[in-house]
């Protein structure tokens, strides 16, 4: 069971360390912070970033 602090009560907190080395992780993670962010800035293509963004937002995962 994952222990979450009160400000995460509506969203589960999980260990995402295995995702750090996946293609597209960093551009997908930072996409929500910067509008018009270019995945190429991290040496990733837009397809990898889009696939990872879908994976990060998948509530069933």
C-alpha positions as protocol buffer text, in pm:
chain_id: "A"
residue {
  index: 1
  type: UNK
  ca { x: 0 y: 0 z: 0 }
}
residue {
  index: 2
  type: UNK
  ca { x: 129 y: 343 z: -94 }
}
residue {
  index: 3
  type: UNK
  ca { x: 115 y: 607 z: 176 }
}
residue {
  index: 4
  type: UNK
  ca { x: 13 y: 943 z: 37 }
}
residue {
  index: 5
  type: UNK
  ca { x: 24 y: 1279 z: 206 }
}
residue {
  index: 6
  type: UNK
  ca { x: -302 y: 1467 z: 239 }
}
residue {
  index: 7
  type: UNK
  ca { x: -243 y: 1687 z: -68 }
}
residue {
  index: 8
  type: UNK
  ca { x: -216 y: 1373 z: -285 }
}
residue {
  index: 9
  type: UNK
  ca { x: -532 y: 1214 z: -152 }
}
residue {
  index: 10
  type: UNK
  ca { x: -709 y: 1232 z: -490 }
}
residue {
  index: 11
  type: UNK
  ca { x: -409 y: 1099 z: -688 }
}
residue {
  index: 12
  type: UNK
  ca { x: -210 y: 789 z: -599 }
}
residue {
  index: 13
  type: UNK
  ca { x: 163 y: 832 z: -555 }
}
residue {
  index: 14
  type: UNK
  ca { x: 365 y: 557 z: -720 }
}
residue {
  index: 15
  type: UNK
  ca { x: 733 y: 487 z: -780 }
}
residue {
  index: 16
  type: UNK
  ca { x: 802 y: 613 z: -1131 }
}
residue {
  index: 17
  type: UNK
  ca { x: 1178 y: 559 z: -1129 }
}
residue {
  index: 18
  type: UNK
  ca { x: 1163 y: 285 z: -1396 }
}
residue {
  index: 19
  type: UNK
  ca { x: 1016 y: 541 z: -1637 }
}
residue {
  index: 20
  type: UNK
  ca { x: 1312 y: 781 z: -1613 }
}
residue {
  index: 21
  type: UNK
  ca { x: 1514 y: 599 z: -1879 }
}
residue {
  index: 22
  type: UNK
  ca { x: 1224 y: 543 z: -2119 }
}
residue {
  index: 23
  type: UNK
  ca { x: 1227 y: 729 z: -2452 }
}
residue {
  index: 24
  type: UNK
  ca { x: 1013 y: 1039 z: -2436 }
}
residue {
  index: 25
  type: UNK
  ca { x: 979 y: 1053 z: -2057 }
}
residue {
  index: 26
  type: UNK
  ca { x: 1133 y: 1393 z: -1991 }
}
residue {
  index: 27
  type: UNK
  ca { x: 965 y: 1580 z: -2277 }
}
residue {
  index: 28
  type: UNK
  ca { x: 630 y: 1425 z: -2178 }
}
residue {
  index: 29
  type: UNK
  ca { x: 679 y: 1508 z: -1811 }
}
residue {
  index: 30
  type: UNK
  ca { x: 774 y: 1866 z: -1888 }
}
residue {
  index: 31
  type: UNK
  ca { x: 506 y: 1916 z: -2156 }
}
residue {
  index: 32
  type: UNK
  ca { x: 251 y: 2013 z: -1893 }
}
residue {
  index: 33
  type: UNK
  ca { x: 483 y: 2285 z: -1763 }
}
residue {
  index: 34
  type: UNK
  ca { x: 578 y: 2460 z: -2086 }
}
residue {
  index: 35
  type: UNK
  ca { x: 349 y: 2529 z: -2377 }
}
residue {
  index: 36
  type: UNK
  ca { x: 516 y: 2468 z: -2711 }
}
residue {
  index: 37
  type: UNK
  ca { x: 790 y: 2253 z: -2557 }
}
residue {
  index: 38
  type: UNK
  ca { x: 1000 y: 2077 z: -2821 }
}
residue {
  index: 39
  type: UNK
  ca { x: 1076 y: 1706 z: -2756 }
}
residue {
  index: 40
  type: UNK
  ca { x: 1385 y: 1741 z: -2974 }
}
residue {
  index: 41
  type: UNK
  ca { x: 1544 y: 1948 z: -2695 }
}
residue {
  index: 42
  type: UNK
  ca { x: 1592 y: 1617 z: -2509 }
}
residue {
  index: 43
  type: UNK
  ca { x: 1692 y: 1415 z: -2815 }
}
residue {
  index: 44
  type: UNK
  ca { x: 1350 y: 1252 z: -2835 }
}
residue {
  index: 45
  type: UNK
  ca { x: 1100 y: 1250 z: -3116 }
}
residue {
  index: 46
  type: UNK
  ca { x: 742 y: 1369 z: -3084 }
}
residue {
  index: 47
  type: UNK
  ca { x: 601 y: 1014 z: -3122 }
}
residue {
  index: 48
  type: UNK
  ca { x: 791 y: 887 z: -2818 }
}
residue {
  index: 49
  type: UNK
  ca { x: 684 y: 1190 z: -2615 }
}
residue {
  index: 50
  type: UNK
  ca { x: 319 y: 1149 z: -2716 }
}
residue {
  index: 51
  type: UNK
  ca { x: 321 y: 779 z: -2628 }
}
residue {
  index: 52
  type: UNK
  ca { x: 477 y: 851 z: -2288 }
}
residue {
  index: 53
  type: UNK
  ca { x: 230 y: 1134 z: -2223 }
}
residue {
  index: 54
  type: UNK
  ca { x: -55 y: 888 z: -2282 }
}
residue {
  index: 55
  type: UNK
  ca { x: 114 y: 642 z: -2048 }
}
residue {
  index: 56
  type: UNK
  ca { x: 162 y: 903 z: -1774 }
}
residue {
  index: 57
  type: UNK
  ca { x: -202 y: 1011 z: -1791 }
}
residue {
  index: 58
  type: UNK
  ca { x: -341 y: 655 z: -1797 }
}
residue {
  index: 59
  type: UNK
  ca { x: -527 y: 615 z: -1465 }
}
residue {
  index: 60
  type: UNK
  ca { x: -542 y: 237 z: -1500 }
}
residue {
  index: 61
  type: UNK
  ca { x: -164 y: 198 z: -1514 }
}
